[in-house]
């Protein structure tokens, strides 16, 4: 049984090594640095009777919770945070990147456990030698990681490794297999070439052209072995070489198939000129041009079949969710404009001024892999019956075309093909006045959708005039109070002691990061933008504009920006990862997050809860 005081446990040396080796940010340390830290690490058994004594003995030490549950108590003695396996306990005094605190907060041990303890001088030396570790620890203490936005021009397909194209399993044949069997294998797999192996090693290559020229054209017996028709000793490339090198080899040797070898020299895959051409089209500008140049709807649909793969490729190459969102939105905009143009080619020029509007994520330019349609039409006043029919036809053509090209219909029917979202300027203004002057929950929700709007095509002046009118209406205090009332009631999933609140989806504990996180951030920023009379639709653009308004503390705006970036980045990486739930792309599973990600997620939710509390107090006077 443990005794009072500083009890050093005899533990398996692989225990702390394996634990720290998988724990951010220590998992990124060079092996030598990690070994040095492990040599100074000791372990302490923590229970209710020795917690205060243990921490008092070493006021300048850094602790990592290996097991157990500990509550950190505030000045009033109430729990403010719960620490579990993988969490850090400090603070570390004297480090410039980590906030100092003169006294340790009292602890309450909820479940006995083990702490790993690292002396401060060891940690200081480690941070000096590894500045990246210092930044990550600082982010952990401050709660959030700030990711810098990247330009779409930073995405360079040619520098991606060849391995990025080797997702398909290898289809190959042994050298003594018959030509007929090889042809059947090729047809079954739907490939145009086959590597030829000799006891697992690459010895040759056969293509569909070889079958035509070296078998059919000369009447070769189809039971002959493939070794008789293969190209021996083919040109190869390593899996970790850049795609530019693959392109250069294909051009130099005038070949269309290039076998890929792994680091040990074993055959891994075959890439083709078609693969490289498709990868080049992954450049956003090139694929966008393909959409724009489609001569008819059938061709546009054919090109758009690649849209899901293109979007996924863009997202993988983008440095953050903001960049990926702009790229995806740009493609949706291009697709929308081309559909509008094709409709005009078939039905004549627009009979009146109009603006095609994007709402929601497309309006904010932060679409994801799973965004659906949100759009509407703003029309000039006093339309004739024939003009109304023309625009109704346009709305059906574009919305149906977007759906056919892979952009799903809006489940809530917020689309231009719905007459409620296809109105003249006067009708829109009347609708807004009813929503704002006598607000109802449904009306407020609909108005919030419109406030995240953008003109994608048509008469931008018509849109700007209407948008300014709407912005003035949206500044009314009673309406702002109604909006705030909706925003503050959204249950951010952070409970007592900073515990994440989850709900069961497909038998797993999950959090809807869109509805309960990202949407709350968007709502708070939109609320502040409404009060300031801003017309920018994007969340980050609004935050930037709010900085000059002087209405909000710069630190609060900065925290909201960091929160939005972290949550959208986390969602993007989750959707691209292996743990995404089928049919629930916005549900994340906290148990699969790293300790650092869980800490950052909790910090992000704290920012949102504090923002809700502040909004409730600030705007309630309008009620």
BELRA-V877964 format. One record per helix or strand. SS is the DSSP state (@ for helix, = for strand). FROM is the first residue (numbers start at 1). LEN is the number of residues. If there is no record, write none. Layout:
# BELRA-V877964
SS,FROM,LEN / SS,FROM,LEN
This chain:
# BELRA-V877964
=,8,1 / @,13,9 / @,26,3 / @,31,10 / =,42,5 / @,51,7 / =,61,5 / =,69,5 / =,79,5 / =,88,2 / =,107,5 / =,113,7 / @,120,10 / @,131,12 / @,152,3 / @,157,3 / =,161,1 / @,162,4 / =,172,3 / =,178,1 / @,179,11 / =,193,6 / =,201,7 / @,208,9 / =,225,1 / @,226,3 / =,231,2 / =,236,3 / =,242,1 / @,243,11 / =,257,5 / =,267,6 / @,273,9 / @,284,9 / @,297,8 / @,307,11 / @,321,27 / =,354,5 / @,360,5 / =,375,5 / @,385,20 / @,419,3 / =,422,3 / @,425,13 / @,441,11 / =,454,5 / @,460,14 / @,477,12 / =,494,1 / @,496,3 / =,500,1 / =,503,3 / =,508,5 / @,514,19 / @,539,9 / @,554,23 / =,581,1 / =,584,1 / =,587,2 / @,590,3 / @,595,28
